[in-house]
Amino acid sequence: MDDCIFCKIIKGEIPSKKIFEDDEFLAFHDVNPQAPLHFLVIPKRHIPNIMETAEADAGLLGRLLFRSQKIAAGLGFGEKGARFVINCKADGGQTVDHLHCHVLGGRSLQWPPG
């Protein structure tokens, strides 16, 4: 998508603090962190949100979560844990219309979130 900020980050048109990149995913630090560790993992294929995935995307969704936990563990958060969040559409708190997983850690996170 031409106007998607995450697609522009993938293309290198907007800088990011990259953590990981392969052919399928890009991970980078959130510009407005809500915890000491806060990064995003996004698929390189533009998918607006999780409600617009199909059964054929099940593998991608599994790999998204797997990659997110591998990155968190690699950054030292495997033992104490982290929060993995996928917001969806306006009522779900999604602010960028490109599927992404937030990973937050480095402090005790409460439920429900504030």
Secondary structure as GFF3:
##gff-version 3
##sequence-region A 1 114
A	DSSP	alpha_helix	5	11	.	.	.	ID=ss1
A	DSSP	beta_strand	18	21	.	.	.	ID=ss2
A	DSSP	beta_strand	25	29	.	.	.	ID=ss3
A	DSSP	beta_strand	37	43	.	.	.	ID=ss4
A	DSSP	three_ten_helix	50	52	.	.	.	ID=ss5
A	DSSP	three_ten_helix	55	57	.	.	.	ID=ss6
A	DSSP	alpha_helix	58	72	.	.	.	ID=ss7
A	DSSP	pi_helix	73	77	.	.	.	ID=ss8
A	DSSP	beta_strand	83	85	.	.	.	ID=ss9
A	DSSP	three_ten_helix	90	92	.	.	.	ID=ss10
A	DSSP	beta_strand	101	105	.	.	.	ID=ss11
###
